[in-house]
Amino acid sequence: MQMGDAEMTARIRDFLKKRCDEGPCLVIDLDVVRDNYQAFARTLPDTRVFYAVKANPDPAILKLLADLGSSFDVASVTETKDVLATGCTPDRISYGNTIKKESEIAAAFALGVTLFAVDCEAEVEKVARAAPGSRVICRIHCDGSGSEWPLSRKFGCEPDYAPDILELAHRLGLVAHGISFHVGSQQHNVEAWDRALASTASVFRACAERGIALSMVNLGGGFPAKYMRKTPKLESYGKAIFRALRKHFGNAVPETIIEPGRGLVGNAGVIEAEVVLIAKRSPEDEVRWVYLDIGKFHGLAETIDESIRYPIRTSRDRDEMTPCIIAGPTCDSVDVLYEKNPYPLPISLAIGDKVLIEATGAYTTTYSSVGFNGYPPLKSYVI
Ligand SMILES: *Cc1c(COP(=O)(O)O)cnc(C)c1O
């Protein structure tokens, strides 16, 4: 199987056949997560993998990855504890969230974490007080173009400012360790890393002139899962990144790490949901409203602005298709998944039919509300 393929596996199909409980659920196939991890390790052999825990923090996924030798990118003390619970040691954890309370930094440090991301001077001061002597990575800004889920405006300093931030860290007794960036999640352009690495190399040079030797580049996430749109192969990302590293660092390529989230678990999961209602707004209406028992509040939050377009399969996909508006079941009008760009579904689709929403292993369970309108959080089975 190709990494990134949204594919119903035989194991998931068998599990769903035998399933007897009600309501929507996500099923994750750990074999796919393992294949994905090995594909990353093969494609970027000199780069350590830090799984971005926020994509899916299920304990079975964390345990599998820890056993495979993965390291972890965490954003909170809870995520740190979840990773440590697998038996993974704290030297395999990077605290990548640039927005932390001082008490959280102290708690992570007490648990043994000594690698923190920062993107401004105030955060450096917090880390210097709460986690003295730690290594810091300065996150620089990326514009996120070419990605379907940009992470740009909220994080990262302008690259020209990074040497000042790292020099402050150095003066405050921290180890100015390196640079990180995130090219935007679900990044389609394999060249996106080239621009970020050009900026990174100039920060390395500026720091060297100040007598500070940086040693690590965190290449972030952004590796895609396969949804409706075709994505380049993982090998193309690996080659483009390798080329960019050689181009900008020559023979002095620094230590590199990646933080895949979506690319590791996205295609490992399938959601089974059910058609609750099919409605026309007038007798001659061409576009039907199809309401599912899952929506924006039950794990499909990444359909905001119709950013992520999941493959949806039914048992009637050989029949004639017709454009539909797809919505969730709650009494909130933002709970619409696809409307601007209607979604083709079979004319024969009926109330009570099951639908499969593929490539939903990342950014679903944790985006599910706790009980909005009385609907329980999305159930998840890891097999
Ligand atoms: C979310 C996140 C990631 C994972 O991004 P993907 O696009 O899902 O691979 C990596 N690093 C950081 C700092 C993140 O916040």
The ligand as an ORCA input file, in Angstrom:
! r2SCAN-3c Opt
* xyz 0 1
  C       0.005     20.295     14.314
  C       1.460     20.350     14.306
  C       2.200     19.418     13.575
  C       1.559     18.348     12.710
  O       1.167     18.867     11.484
  P       0.609     17.918     10.316
  O       0.378     18.853      9.195
  O      -0.607     17.250     10.819
  O       1.680     16.942      9.992
  C       3.572     19.482     13.646
  N       4.191     20.416     14.398
  C       3.518     21.333     15.114
  C       4.254     22.312     15.930
  C       2.140     21.326     15.081
  O       1.464     22.247     15.781
*
